[in-house]
Amino acid sequence: MTEFNTEEFKPEQSQAFLKFDDGKVLMSLVDPAFVVGVAKILTYGSVKYAPNNWQLNTNIERYKDALLRHTYSYLDGEMLDPESSLPHLDHMACNLMFLRYFEHGKGSK
């Protein structure tokens, strides 16, 4: 087997750590509890209906109405949804996710 010097094939490298992530989304800025709250609502819905059943809806107005119902209940001082016992704020966030999904082309960025 012929030996060769691998140093000949390496570009000159800096001794400092390099990570080219300028302009990338800073996911660490999102509160994990917010994501977990939405996931709890989605889990509740997956048991009540079916996983990802919400994506089958063809009437976006249903999610607008649900968002408003949870918003008004929250503004009236009710913190938890009486049916699910989960926070209205999490229901609101979940409905906003649904609306964004449909308004922006079913999952586009």
C-alpha positions in Angstrom: 0.0 0.0 0.0 1.3 3.4 -0.9 1.6 6.0 1.9 0.8 9.6 1.4 0.9 12.8 3.5 -2.7 13.7 4.4 -1.6 17.2 5.4 -1.3 18.0 1.7 -5.0 17.7 1.3 -6.2 19.7 4.3 -7.0 23.3 3.8 -5.4 25.7 6.3 -7.5 25.6 9.4 -8.0 28.1 12.2 -7.2 27.0 15.8 -10.4 28.8 16.9 -13.8 27.0 17.0 -15.8 27.7 13.8 -19.6 27.3 13.4 -21.3 28.9 10.5 -24.7 29.6 11.9 -25.2 33.3 11.2 -28.7 34.0 10.1 -30.1 30.7 11.4 -33.2 30.6 13.6 -32.3 30.7 17.3 -34.5 27.8 18.5 -33.1 28.2 22.0 -35.2 31.4 22.3 -38.5 29.4 22.3 -39.7 28.6 25.8 -39.8 24.7 26.0 -42.8 24.9 28.3 -44.7 26.6 25.4 -43.9 23.7 23.1 -44.8 21.2 25.7 -48.1 23.0 26.3 -49.0 22.8 22.7 -47.9 19.1 22.6 -50.3 18.4 25.5 -53.2 19.8 23.6 -52.2 17.8 20.5 -52.0 14.7 22.7 -55.4 15.3 24.2 -56.8 15.8 20.6 -55.1 12.6 19.4 -56.8 10.6 22.1 -60.2 12.3 21.6 -60.2 12.1 17.8 -57.0 10.6 16.1 -53.4 11.7 15.7 -53.2 14.7 13.3 -56.9 14.6 12.7 -56.8 18.4 12.8 -55.0 18.4 9.4 -58.1 16.8 7.8 -60.3 19.9 8.5 -61.5 21.7 5.4 -63.1 24.6 7.3 -60.5 27.0 8.7 -63.3 29.0 10.4 -63.7 26.2 13.0 -60.2 26.9 14.2 -60.8 30.7 14.3 -64.0 30.1 16.3 -62.1 27.7 18.7 -59.3 30.3 19.1 -61.9 33.0 20.0 -63.8 30.8 22.4 -60.6 30.0 24.3 -59.5 33.6 24.1 -62.8 34.9 25.5 -62.8 32.3 28.3 -59.3 33.3 29.2 -60.1 37.0 29.2 -63.1 36.3 31.4 -60.6 34.9 34.0 -61.0 31.2 33.3 -57.5 29.7 33.2 -58.3 26.0 32.4 -60.6 24.6 29.8 -63.4 22.7 31.6 -63.4 19.8 29.2 -59.7 19.1 28.9 -58.5 20.7 32.2 -55.7 22.2 30.2 -54.8 25.9 30.0 -56.8 28.0 27.6 -53.5 29.7 26.6 -52.2 26.3 25.4 -55.4 25.7 23.4 -55.0 29.2 21.9 -51.4 28.5 20.9 -52.5 25.2 19.4 -55.3 26.9 17.4 -52.8 29.5 16.2 -50.5 26.7 15.0 -53.5 25.2 13.1 -54.3 28.5 11.5 -50.7 29.1 10.5 -50.5 25.6 9.0 -53.5 26.3 6.7 -52.8 30.0 6.0 -49.2 29.4 5.0 -49.7 26.4 2.7 -50.0 23.4 5.0 -46.7 23.3 6.9 -44.6 25.7 4.8 -41.9 27.6 6.6 
